[in-house]
Amino acid sequence: MTRPTDEQRRGMLVDMVTARVQAQRLWNLQRQGRVGTLAPIDGHEAAIVGAVHALDPDHDWVIPQYREPLALRRYGTEVLDRFLLYNIGHPAGGHLPAPLRVLPNQISLATQLPHAVGLAKGLTLQHDSGVVLVFFGDGSSSEGDFYEAGNFAGVLGVPVIFLCLNNQWAISTPTHLQTAAESFAAKAAAFGFPGVRVDGNDAGAVYDAVDTARDRARAGSGPTLIEATLYRLGAHTTADDPTRYVPPEDLEAARRDDPVDRLREELVALGLWDDAVNAEVEAEALDIFDDAFERACAMPLSDDAMLDHCLAEDTQRMARQRERLLADTGGAGG
């Protein structure tokens, strides 16, 4: 286990502030009707950023669910570009440009977990030293795919890290109605590999847990399940009204332990952060976002774009569909 240096922690805070600011911009755009339904990242930043900073972007893979993309800056600007294309409904938002090692986000609960196991198995067959980290929420742990993926990962001993972001709510279902287990990490015992629980508001603690799990996976010792406990500071999605079910006193208490504020205060005390730096990071984050959003909106959309990026090559049936679609619209192909 290697504790992150102060400079690494500063880099984490840059990414956390960037994600928080860009998420607010995205929320505003959704309310203007310019992007689709989305899931706010507020309260999840430390767990996501701390995890990816423990990985090697040149070798390790990340499989997000739907909150994570804004906090994956370490994996390149293409992640933001693709995420914005997805949010404006452009088919290219589901395209995976090589050599990016981040799969497109998706909203079907837990379906990414078997994919993570398959990808990890593929790495071992190729004698690749990389590991796979897959994000999922506490609500996903109620899905069959979670148990199938965990069991299969344990049997195969593949290099995968399951990172559960336990934000206390599966939409409006609280944790105590979600499971009778002592913790979500405890479920790893049934799969035959370690389960650990960490403070998801502490980026350094999450970094440590993922770093340890990564070393274990690279040594051939198999998977790890990490439960990062935190609190969802916003709505489940832009279609949700959390004031109908979240106790206001619980939310107020959680805001006092805001992960962005916590790390910011620690670095201010060390002389590594101040108001001027914070303003500079926020301004840069908005510039990056606005440029990416402008590019996304300007990307051409062909009449047959809905068929792009479905398969590497059109099947005979898809080719006929594309031909008919273009004939009906009088458009040109992509």
VEXDREN-2710 file (C-alpha; in Angstrom, 1 decimal):
% VEXDREN-2710
k/r/px/py/pz
1/MET/0.0/0.0/0.0
2/THR/1.3/3.4/-1.0
3/ARG/-0.1/6.6/0.5
4/PRO/-0.6/9.3/-2.1
5/THR/1.8/12.2/-1.9
6/ASP/0.6/15.7/-1.2
7/GLU/1.2/16.6/-4.9
8/GLN/-0.9/13.6/-5.9
9/ARG/-3.7/14.7/-3.5
10/ARG/-3.5/18.2/-5.1
11/GLY/-4.0/16.6/-8.5
12/MET/-7.0/14.7/-7.1
13/LEU/-8.5/17.9/-5.8
14/VAL/-8.1/19.6/-9.3
15/ASP/-10.1/16.7/-10.8
16/MET/-12.7/16.8/-8.0
17/VAL/-13.3/20.5/-8.3
18/THR/-13.4/20.2/-12.1
19/ALA/-16.0/17.4/-11.9
20/ARG/-18.2/19.4/-9.5
21/VAL/-18.1/22.6/-11.6
22/GLN/-18.7/20.7/-14.8
23/ALA/-21.6/18.8/-13.3
24/GLN/-23.3/22.0/-12.3
25/ARG/-22.9/23.3/-15.9
26/LEU/-24.4/20.0/-17.2
27/TRP/-27.3/20.3/-14.8
28/ASN/-28.0/23.8/-16.0
29/LEU/-27.9/22.6/-19.6
30/GLN/-30.3/19.8/-18.8
31/ARG/-32.8/22.3/-17.3
32/GLN/-32.5/24.3/-20.5
33/GLY/-33.5/21.2/-22.5
34/ARG/-30.1/21.1/-24.2
35/VAL/-29.0/17.7/-22.9
36/GLY/-30.9/14.6/-21.7
37/THR/-31.5/13.1/-18.3
38/LEU/-28.4/12.6/-16.3
39/ALA/-27.2/11.6/-12.8
40/PRO/-25.4/14.3/-10.8
41/ILE/-21.9/13.4/-9.4
42/ASP/-22.1/15.6/-6.2
43/GLY/-20.8/13.7/-3.2
44/HIS/-19.1/10.9/-5.3
45/GLU/-16.0/12.9/-6.5
46/ALA/-13.5/11.6/-3.9
47/ALA/-14.3/8.0/-4.4
48/ILE/-14.1/8.2/-8.2
49/VAL/-11.1/10.4/-8.5
50/GLY/-9.2/8.6/-5.6
51/ALA/-9.8/5.3/-7.4
52/VAL/-8.6/6.3/-10.9
53/HIS/-5.5/8.0/-9.5
54/ALA/-4.4/4.6/-8.2
55/LEU/-4.6/3.2/-11.7
56/ASP/-2.2/3.3/-14.7
57/PRO/-4.1/4.8/-17.7
58/ASP/-1.7/3.1/-20.1
59/HIS/-2.6/-0.4/-19.0
60/ASP/-5.6/-0.4/-16.6
61/TRP/-9.3/-0.3/-17.7
62/VAL/-12.2/1.6/-16.2
63/ILE/-15.8/0.6/-16.7
64/PRO/-18.2/3.3/-15.5
65/GLN/-21.9/3.3/-14.8
66/TYR/-23.4/6.7/-15.3
67/ARG/-22.0/9.2/-12.7
68/GLU/-18.3/8.7/-13.2
69/PRO/-17.2/10.2/-16.6
70/LEU/-16.8/13.8/-15.4
71/ALA/-14.3/12.5/-12.8
72/LEU/-12.2/10.5/-15.2
73/ARG/-10.1/13.4/-16.5
74/ARG/-6.9/11.4/-15.8
75/TYR/-7.9/9.1/-18.7
76/GLY/-7.9/11.8/-21.2
77/THR/-10.2/14.5/-22.8
78/GLU/-11.8/11.9/-25.0
79/VAL/-13.9/10.8/-22.0
80/LEU/-15.5/14.2/-21.7
81/ASP/-16.1/14.5/-25.4
82/ARG/-17.8/11.1/-25.6
83/PHE/-19.9/11.8/-22.5
84/LEU/-21.2/15.0/-23.9
85/LEU/-22.0/13.4/-27.2
86/TYR/-23.9/10.8/-25.3
87/ASN/-25.8/13.4/-23.3
88/ILE/-26.9/15.3/-26.4
89/GLY/-28.1/12.1/-28.0
90/HIS/-25.4/11.7/-30.7
91/PRO/-24.7/8.1/-31.6
92/ALA/-21.0/8.7/-31.5
93/GLY/-21.4/8.9/-27.7
94/GLY/-21.4/5.2/-27.6
95/HIS/-18.2/4.8/-29.7
96/LEU/-15.0/3.8/-28.1
97/PRO/-12.0/5.5/-29.7
98/ALA/-8.7/3.5/-29.4
99/PRO/-6.6/3.5/-27.3
100/LEU/-8.9/4.9/-24.7
101/ARG/-9.3/2.4/-21.8
102/VAL/-12.7/3.6/-20.6
103/LEU/-15.8/1.9/-21.8
104/PRO/-18.9/4.1/-22.6
105/ASN/-21.2/4.8/-19.7
106/GLN/-24.5/3.0/-19.5
107/ILE/-27.7/3.1/-17.3
108/SER/-28.8/-0.5/-17.1
109/LEU/-28.0/-1.5/-13.5
110/ALA/-25.2/-4.0/-13.0
111/THR/-24.9/-5.0/-16.6
112/GLN/-21.4/-3.7/-16.8
113/LEU/-20.2/-6.1/-14.1
114/PRO/-20.1/-9.3/-16.2
115/HIS/-18.5/-7.2/-18.9
116/ALA/-15.7/-6.3/-16.5
117/VAL/-15.1/-9.9/-15.6
118/GLY/-14.9/-10.8/-19.3
119/LEU/-12.6/-8.0/-20.1
120/ALA/-10.3/-9.0/-17.1
121/LYS/-10.3/-12.6/-18.4
122/GLY/-9.3/-11.3/-21.8
123/LEU/-6.4/-9.5/-20.3
124/THR/-5.1/-12.6/-18.7
125/LEU/-5.4/-14.6/-22.0
126/GLN/-3.3/-11.9/-23.7
127/HIS/-0.8/-11.9/-20.9
128/ASP/-1.6/-8.2/-20.3
129/SER/-0.5/-6.8/-16.9
130/GLY/-3.5/-4.4/-16.7
131/VAL/-6.4/-4.7/-14.3
132/VAL/-10.1/-3.7/-14.7
133/LEU/-11.9/-1.4/-12.3
134/VAL/-15.7/-1.3/-12.5
135/PHE/-17.9/1.1/-10.7
136/PHE/-21.4/0.3/-9.6
137/GLY/-23.9/1.6/-7.0
138/ASP/-25.4/0.0/-3.9
139/GLY/-28.6/-0.5/-5.9
140/SER/-26.8/-2.6/-8.5
141/SER/-25.9/-5.1/-5.8
142/SER/-29.5/-6.2/-5.8
143/GLU/-29.3/-7.3/-9.4
144/GLY/-28.5/-10.8/-10.5
145/ASP/-25.6/-9.7/-12.6
146/PHE/-23.8/-8.6/-9.5
147/TYR/-23.9/-12.1/-8.0
148/GLU/-23.1/-13.8/-11.3
149/ALA/-20.1/-11.5/-12.0
150/GLY/-18.8/-11.9/-8.4
151/ASN/-19.1/-15.6/-8.5
152/PHE/-17.5/-15.9/-11.9
153/ALA/-14.7/-13.5/-11.0
154/GLY/-13.9/-15.6/-7.9
155/VAL/-13.9/-18.9/-9.8
156/LEU/-11.7/-17.5/-12.5
157/GLY/-9.4/-15.4/-10.3
158/VAL/-9.4/-12.6/-12.8
159/PRO/-7.7/-9.1/-12.2
160/VAL/-10.9/-7.1/-11.6
161/ILE/-11.7/-4.6/-8.8
162/PHE/-15.4/-4.1/-8.0
163/LEU/-15.9/-0.6/-6.6
164/CYS/-19.3/-0.1/-5.0
165/LEU/-20.3/3.5/-4.5
166/ASN/-22.6/3.2/-1.5
167/ASN/-24.3/6.6/-1.5
168/GLN/-27.1/5.3/0.9
169/TRP/-29.8/5.5/-1.6
170/ALA/-30.9/3.3/-4.5
171/ILE/-33.0/6.1/-6.1
172/SER/-35.5/6.4/-3.1
173/THR/-34.7/3.0/-1.4
174/PRO/-32.5/3.5/1.7
175/THR/-29.6/1.1/2.5
176/HIS/-31.4/-0.6/5.3
177/LEU/-34.1/-1.7/2.9
178/GLN/-31.6/-2.6/0.3
179/THR/-29.7/-5.4/2.1
180/ALA/-29.8/-7.3/5.5
181/ALA/-26.0/-7.9/5.2
182/GLU/-23.6/-6.2/7.6
183/SER/-22.2/-4.3/4.6
184/PHE/-22.0/-4.5/0.9
185/ALA/-18.3/-5.4/1.2
186/ALA/-19.3/-8.5/3.3
187/LYS/-20.9/-10.0/0.2
188/ALA/-17.4/-10.7/-1.2
189/ALA/-17.1/-13.6/1.3
190/ALA/-19.6/-15.6/-0.8
191/PHE/-17.4/-15.1/-3.9
192/GLY/-14.2/-16.2/-2.2
193/PHE/-12.2/-13.0/-2.4
194/PRO/-11.6/-10.0/0.0
195/GLY/-14.1/-7.3/0.6
196/VAL/-13.1/-4.0/2.2
197/ARG/-15.0/-0.9/3.3
198/VAL/-13.5/2.6/3.1
199/ASP/-14.6/6.2/3.7
200/GLY/-15.7/7.3/0.3
201/ASN/-15.3/10.9/1.3
202/ASP/-11.6/10.4/1.7
203/ALA/-9.9/10.4/-1.7
204/GLY/-6.6/9.1/-0.1
205/ALA/-8.4/6.2/1.6
206/VAL/-10.0/5.1/-1.6
207/TYR/-6.6/5.5/-3.4
208/ASP/-5.0/3.2/-0.8
209/ALA/-7.7/0.6/-1.1
210/VAL/-7.6/0.5/-4.9
211/ASP/-3.8/0.6/-4.9
212/THR/-3.7/-2.5/-2.6
213/ALA/-6.4/-4.3/-4.7
214/ARG/-4.5/-3.5/-7.9
215/ASP/-1.2/-4.9/-6.5
216/ARG/-3.1/-8.0/-5.5
217/ALA/-4.7/-8.4/-8.9
218/ARG/-1.4/-7.9/-10.7
219/ALA/0.2/-10.5/-8.5
220/GLY/-2.3/-13.1/-9.7
221/SER/-4.3/-13.2/-6.5
222/GLY/-7.6/-12.3/-8.1
223/PRO/-10.5/-9.8/-7.5
224/THR/-11.3/-7.4/-4.6
225/LEU/-14.6/-5.9/-3.7
226/ILE/-14.4/-2.3/-2.3
227/GLU/-17.3/-0.5/-0.7
228/ALA/-16.8/3.2/-0.6
229/THR/-19.3/4.7/1.8
230/LEU/-20.5/8.2/1.0
231/TYR/-23.7/10.2/0.7
232/ARG/-25.5/11.4/-2.4
233/LEU/-25.6/15.2/-2.1
234/GLY/-28.0/15.7/-5.0
235/ALA/-30.8/14.0/-6.8
236/HIS/-30.5/10.5/-8.2
237/THR/-31.1/12.0/-11.6
238/THR/-32.5/15.2/-13.1
239/ALA/-35.8/13.4/-13.2
240/ASP/-35.8/12.8/-9.4
241/ASP/-37.1/14.9/-6.5
242/PRO/-35.1/13.8/-3.4
243/THR/-36.9/16.2/-1.1
244/ARG/-39.8/13.7/-1.1
245/TYR/-37.8/11.1/0.7
246/VAL/-34.4/12.2/1.9
247/PRO/-34.5/13.4/5.6
248/PRO/-33.2/17.0/5.5
249/GLU/-31.2/16.6/8.7
250/ASP/-29.3/13.7/7.1
251/LEU/-28.5/15.7/4.0
252/GLU/-27.4/18.7/6.1
253/ALA/-25.0/16.4/8.1
254/ALA/-23.6/15.0/4.9
255/ARG/-23.0/18.4/3.4
256/ARG/-20.8/19.2/6.5
257/ASP/-18.6/16.4/5.3
258/ASP/-18.6/17.3/1.6
259/PRO/-15.6/15.4/0.1
260/VAL/-14.5/18.4/-2.1
261/ASP/-14.6/20.7/0.9
262/ARG/-12.7/18.2/3.1
263/LEU/-9.8/17.8/0.8
264/ARG/-9.7/21.5/0.0
265/GLU/-9.4/22.4/3.6
266/GLU/-6.6/19.9/4.2
267/LEU/-4.6/21.3/1.3
268/VAL/-5.3/24.9/2.3
269/ALA/-3.8/24.0/5.7
270/LEU/-0.7/22.6/4.0
271/GLY/-0.3/25.8/1.9
272/LEU/-1.1/23.9/-1.4
273/TRP/-4.4/25.5/-2.2
274/ASP/-6.1/28.9/-1.8
275/ASP/-9.0/30.9/-3.2
276/ALA/-7.0/32.1/-6.2
277/VAL/-6.0/28.5/-7.2
278/ASN/-9.6/27.4/-6.7
279/ALA/-10.9/30.1/-9.0
280/GLU/-8.3/29.3/-11.6
281/VAL/-9.2/25.6/-11.6
282/GLU/-12.9/26.4/-11.8
283/ALA/-12.4/28.7/-14.7
284/GLU/-10.3/26.2/-16.6
285/ALA/-12.9/23.5/-15.9
286/LEU/-15.6/25.6/-17.5
287/ASP/-13.5/26.5/-20.5
288/ILE/-12.7/22.9/-21.1
289/PHE/-16.3/21.9/-20.7
290/ASP/-17.7/24.7/-23.0
291/ASP/-15.2/23.9/-25.7
292/ALA/-16.1/20.2/-25.6
293/PHE/-19.8/20.9/-25.6
294/GLU/-19.4/23.2/-28.6
295/ARG/-17.5/20.5/-30.4
296/ALA/-20.2/17.9/-29.5
297/CYS/-23.0/20.1/-30.8
298/ALA/-21.2/20.9/-34.0
299/MET/-20.5/17.2/-34.9
300/PRO/-22.3/16.3/-38.1
301/LEU/-25.2/13.9/-37.7
302/SER/-26.0/11.8/-40.8
303/ASP/-29.4/10.4/-41.6
304/ASP/-28.2/6.9/-40.9
305/ALA/-26.2/7.8/-37.7
306/MET/-28.4/5.6/-35.6
307/LEU/-26.8/2.6/-37.2
308/ASP/-23.2/3.7/-36.7
309/HIS/-21.1/2.2/-34.0
310/CYS/-23.5/-0.7/-33.4
311/LEU/-21.1/-3.3/-34.9
312/ALA/-17.6/-3.1/-36.3
313/GLU/-19.1/-3.8/-39.7
314/ASP/-22.7/-3.8/-40.9
315/THR/-24.3/-7.1/-41.2
316/GLN/-26.2/-7.8/-44.4
317/ARG/-29.5/-6.9/-42.7
318/MET/-28.1/-3.7/-41.3
319/ALA/-26.7/-2.8/-44.7
320/ARG/-30.2/-3.2/-46.2
321/GLN/-31.7/-1.1/-43.4
322/ARG/-29.1/1.6/-44.0
323/GLU/-29.8/1.6/-47.7
324/ARG/-33.5/1.9/-47.2
325/LEU/-33.2/4.6/-44.5
326/LEU/-31.0/6.8/-46.8
327/ALA/-33.4/6.2/-49.7
328/ASP/-36.4/7.3/-47.6
329/THR/-34.6/10.4/-46.2
330/GLY/-32.6/11.3/-49.3
331/GLY/-29.6/11.8/-47.1
332/ALA/-26.0/10.8/-47.3
333/GLY/-24.2/8.2/-45.2
334/GLY/-21.9/8.9/-42.3
END
